[in-house]
């Protein structure tokens, strides 16, 4: 079919080839072993990951960031605002 809707009640859709669709709307869970988006991806709610997050490009965060584990910076770290330390601070080199 070229237009219209495909509705599956309680069954499965199984394909051994490619499926091309315009928009996908789900009111339940979509499970897949791999997901690739070649364009922009927008999420309007929380995103939870059970594994690592790898970012190949720049990352920008508009809100607060909380890290429960250790954080390492491989390059320079610039802090524009005030920095508050709640424990000891250790430096391997001089403070300039």
C-alpha positions as CSV (number, residue, x, y, z in Angstrom):
1,X,0.0,0.0,0.0
2,X,1.2,3.5,-0.7
3,X,-0.9,5.6,1.7
4,X,-3.1,5.1,4.7
5,X,-2.3,3.4,8.0
6,X,-1.1,0.0,9.0
7,X,-2.5,-1.2,12.3
8,X,-1.4,-4.3,14.0
9,X,-3.5,-5.4,17.0
10,X,-1.5,-8.0,19.1
11,X,0.6,-9.6,16.3
12,X,4.0,-9.0,15.0
13,X,5.3,-7.6,11.7
14,X,8.3,-9.6,10.5
15,X,10.4,-8.5,7.5
16,X,13.6,-9.9,6.0
17,X,14.2,-6.9,3.9
18,X,14.0,-3.1,4.2
19,X,10.9,-1.2,5.2
20,X,10.6,2.5,4.4
21,X,8.2,4.6,6.3
22,X,7.5,8.3,6.8
23,X,6.6,8.8,10.4
24,X,6.4,6.2,13.2
25,X,4.2,6.7,16.1
26,X,4.1,4.3,19.0
27,X,2.0,4.4,22.2
28,X,4.1,1.5,23.6
29,X,7.6,0.3,23.7
30,X,9.7,-0.1,20.5
31,X,12.5,-2.7,21.0
32,X,15.5,-2.9,18.5
33,X,19.0,-4.1,18.7
34,X,20.3,-1.1,16.8
35,X,19.0,2.3,16.0
36,X,20.6,4.8,13.6
37,X,19.4,8.3,12.8
38,X,21.1,10.0,9.9
39,X,19.3,13.3,10.5
40,X,18.4,15.2,13.6
41,X,16.9,13.3,16.6
42,X,14.7,15.2,19.0
43,X,13.5,13.7,22.3
44,X,10.7,15.4,24.3
45,X,11.1,13.4,27.5
46,X,13.8,11.7,29.5
47,X,16.4,9.5,27.9
48,X,17.8,6.6,29.9
49,X,20.9,4.6,28.9
50,X,22.1,1.4,30.6
51,X,25.6,1.6,28.9
52,X,28.1,4.3,27.9
53,X,27.4,7.4,25.9
54,X,30.0,8.2,23.3
55,X,30.0,11.6,21.6
56,X,32.2,12.1,18.5
57,X,31.5,15.9,18.2
58,X,31.0,18.8,20.5
59,X,28.4,18.5,23.3
60,X,26.4,21.4,24.7
61,X,24.2,21.3,27.8
62,X,21.8,24.1,28.6
63,X,20.8,22.9,32.1
64,X,22.7,21.6,35.1
65,X,25.0,18.5,35.0
66,X,25.4,16.1,37.8
67,X,28.0,13.3,37.7
68,X,27.7,10.6,40.4
69,X,31.1,9.1,39.5
70,X,34.6,10.5,38.7
71,X,35.1,13.0,35.9
72,X,38.3,13.3,33.8
73,X,39.2,16.1,31.4
74,X,41.8,15.2,28.8
75,X,42.4,18.8,27.7
76,X,42.0,22.2,29.2
77,X,39.1,23.0,31.5
78,X,37.7,26.5,31.4
79,X,35.3,27.6,34.1
80,X,33.4,30.9,33.5
81,X,31.5,31.0,36.8
82,X,32.3,30.4,40.4
83,X,33.8,27.0,41.4
84,X,33.0,25.4,44.8
85,X,35.0,22.5,46.2
86,X,33.4,20.5,49.0
87,X,36.6,18.4,49.7
88,X,40.3,18.5,49.3
89,X,41.9,19.8,46.1
90,X,45.0,18.0,44.8
91,X,47.3,19.5,42.1
92,X,50.3,17.7,40.5
93,X,51.8,21.0,39.2
94,X,51.9,24.6,40.2
95,X,48.9,26.9,40.5
96,X,49.6,29.9,38.2
